[in-house]
Amino acid sequence: MSAFVDTSALLALLDGDEERHTEVVAVWGELLAVREALVTTNYVIVETFAVAQHRLGLAAAEALHSVYVPLLEVAWIEEAMHRAAALALLAARRRRVSLVDHVSFALMRERGLSRAFSLDPHFAEQGFALLPAPAAPSSVAEGR
């Protein structure tokens, strides 16, 4: 079986202060233990490098490059998928769902991937299962 690997999960692996870091590390270990095929895109890698370097520093970018990327199957996005994802983004008219997200959704559909190693709820909105499962809403959020 295969799972898509998203920026949000990679950043949570790299950032020990991230709220769900321990949970994400545990799921990552499980995926590796069962030799899960871990697929991502070059767009996710670029986005993760940029955010990790900016928020966490060069050591995090180096860890991404030397520890995590070698374990991933990186799909290089071609022009047709880029254009289709850009059109989907513009048609959706949702500011917080990025081009990288739309490319990820397109690749997942093309490859028949149903699970995303991600903390981003947009994947669930698109019908994909999240690994780890979404966090339960806090009592504060439920009261709103």
N, C-alpha and C positions, 0 to 999 in steps of 0.2 A: 504494500500500500504506500501511497505518497501523501505528503502534506505540503502545503504552500507555506513559506516562511516570510513573514511581514516585518517591516521596519520596527513596529511597536514591540514585537517580541525580541528582536535583536537588541534594541536599545535597553530593554528590561534585563537582558542577559548581561549587558555591559555595565549597567548602573546598579551597584549594590544598594543605593539609597532609594531605588524605585519601589513603590508600595508593594508590587506583586513580584518582586525579584525572586524570592525564594520559591514561589509557586512556578514561575517560568523556568527557573533552573531545573526544578524537579521534572517538569514535562519534557524539557530538552533532553535530559538524561534518559527518560523513558523512550523518547523517539530514537535516540542513538542506540539504546540497548536492543531494540527490536529491529535495528537496521532499516528504519524508515527512510524512504527516498525523500529528501528534503529539497524542494524546488523553490527557487525565487527568480527574480528578474534582475537584470543589470540596473534597472531604474531603482529598485529597492536598495541595491548595494550603494548606488550613488547617494540616494537620500539618507541612508543610514550613516555613511561616511560623513556627510556634511553635518548632520545633526550631532553625531557623536563627537566629532572634532570641535564643534562650536560649544556644546553643552558640557562635555566630559573631558575634552583635551586630546592631545595626540596619542597618549598611551591607550586610550579607548579605541581610537582609529586603528592603531597598530594591532590591538587584540582582535578587532573585527577582521582585519586583513589576514593575520597569521593563524588565528585560532578557529574562527567561525566560517569564513568564506570557503576555506578548503573542504569543508564538510557539506557544502551546498552544491546542488546542480543549478548553475546560473543560466537561465534562458535569456538570450540576447534578443531584444525586441526589434522587429523590423518595421519598416515604414507603414505598412498596411495596418498593423495592430496599433501603432501609435496614432494614426489618423482616426481609426475607429474609436479608440479610447478617448481621444480629444473631442470627437463629436458626441460621444456618450456623456462626457463631462458637461459640455455646453447644453445638451438637451435636458440633463437632469436638473440644471439650474440650482445646484446645491453647493454653496461656497466651501463647506468643510470637507467635502469628498474630493480628494486630489486627483490629478492626472495619474500619479503613481498608483493610487487605489484603483482607478478605472482600468489601467493596464493590467494590474494584478487580477482583477475580476475576469477580464477577457482571457488572460492566459489560463486561469483556473478552469474556465468553461471549455476552452479549446482542448485542454489536456484531461478533462473529466475529473478534476480534483474537487473533492467535496469538503475538505478540512483545511483550515488555516491556523497555523501557529501564530496567533495574533491576539493583541489586547484591543484591537480596533473594532467597535461594534458595527461598523459599516459592512464588515464581512458577513456578519449574521443577518443584517438587513438584506443582503444580497442572496441569502439562502445557504450560506456556508456554515459549517459547524466550527466553533472556535475551540482552540486548544491553547491554554487551559479554558475550561468553561467560564463564561462570564461570572464575575464576582457578584455575589448577592447584594442587592441594594441595601444601603445603610438605613437604619431606622429614621435618620434625619431626612434622607431623600424620600422615604416612603410617606413621611408626614406632609409633604408638600402637595 
